[in-house]
Amino acid sequence: MSTLQQNLEKLETYIARFKQDGVLNQIAGEARPAISGESFDNHSPVDESFICSVARGDAADIDAAAKAAKDAFPAWRDLDAGNRKKILHRIADRIVARADEIALAECWDTGQAHRFMSKAALRGAENFRFFADRAPSARDGHVLPSPTLMNVTTRVPIGPVGVITPWNTPFMLSTWKIAPALAAGCTVVHKPAEFSPVTARILMEIAEEAGLPAGVWNLVNGFGEQAGKALTEHPDIKAIAFVGESRTGSMIMKQGADTLKRVHFELGGKNPVIVFEDADLDRALDAAIFMIYSLNGERCTSSSRLLVQESIADEFQARLVERVNQIKVGHPLDPSTEMGPLIHKTHFDKVTSYFDVAKSDGATIAAGGERAGDTGWFVKPTLFTGARPGMRIAQEEIFGPVLTAITFKDEEEALEIANGVEYGLTGYVWTNDLTRALRFTNKLEAGMIWVNSENVRHLPTPFGGVKASGIGRDGGDWSFEFYMEQKHIGFATGQHHIPQLGT
Ligand code: NAD
């Protein structure tokens, strides 16, 4: 594994071109600055140094990109699915070939630790391979004969779609949303998050180098309230796949109402990890720590609430404090770093504001609760104990390396606390009582639940949340359900009676 110094040297060569030319939009196969000529600056969260300027797209750029996606749609839709499969596999090959570049650029742009981002780049390639292999069967349907008709169903791609992604693990999430859209036969306009534009540009370049026809995938950078909003309102865009905050999802639903947009939302979470006294406590401890402090806690599926049974709470929390204080916060390109800086000053201010909220609400800061270092947006991994379910730290998505611990007496109380938030993305249950696990998971309000495990993603399974955590599911065939329309065709099998009017 490369050392920090080696990684920094490689990074310099990888991002030099962005420093010089900036991150441009890509529309109809052409790299273009924003039509308005405007750009914005992008800085690294590690030391606030300048990375690059970024095209500040607005409604005019979105309009050009949507037109390009519309023009490219018929040919891409009608391309033999075997050819689409080949192109998507070639994209995966090129991601693997450039995984080092992608990982280092992503770390520098987002502050995520290299140990996680190197895997995330490869996960992006797997996403392309998974949906590439399913492209040939995406249009398959059913035969549903009736007495007079041979009814068949098939699926067709919905049309040009908009994909709007957030700044946390932006490369992996972009592949996760875009690969199935392309496999289904849709064309795409992608609006990446303004805080992390670099790897979206690399991914786009990879796709066209791999043979994706011009206009099939268009990239427009810019701010949510300008470029993002225009994308959700554009009449040529048939659906919006969105990953981000719940309140942004709500705005997008309103913005898309006039053009009757189909929407798919992957939104926020305040996910519980529930530890019962009969659990394997060593493994539960490892998983609880991993699921909130990896990826800087900037992870929608993070277990940000620890619900621990009273009988074991003191010992479990004491062990937790010891481990949390040993988590290595440092430069994201240092291979030994476990936690890097938060994405941006705005987010740093939000996360650190909860340190005061915790104190004023009467919780205890058992670990962390302060900035780490003087430059960059580093915070110490933080643990709040003595929290009660109604406190803001137990209700609101902090989206940082901050765990709120709450104790419970029995199963009933654990369930009430677990379900007592507006979100319902994931839940993690630790118990060795099988019937309890069955009972509890049946009533737990979450789209995804793991029992005696951290979050281990298996691509054929459905991914998504309930309540304020989302609408719709990704993964397996569920992604195609979103990007495609069901079509029914009934063929008369004989001379059945047709009602005659006006005779
Ligand atoms: P965000 O909602 O602020 O921004 C996400 C994207 O939406 C950005 O590209 C932004 O420019 C765009 N946007 C903002 N306002 C818009 C508008 N009015 N119209 C159209 N687009 C607009 O989210 P964020 O802060 O970038 O990301 C963090 C959030 O994402 C967290 O809440 C996290 O839980 C969530 N998330 C959820 C999942 C999931 O699968 N459920 C995965 C990752 C992140």
Residues whose N, C-alpha, C, O or C-beta is under 5 A from the ligand:
A	BS01	NAD	I164 T165 P166 W167 K191 P192 A193 E194 G222 F223 G224 E225 G228 K229 V243 G244 E245 S246 T248 M251 E266 L267 G268 G269 C300 S469
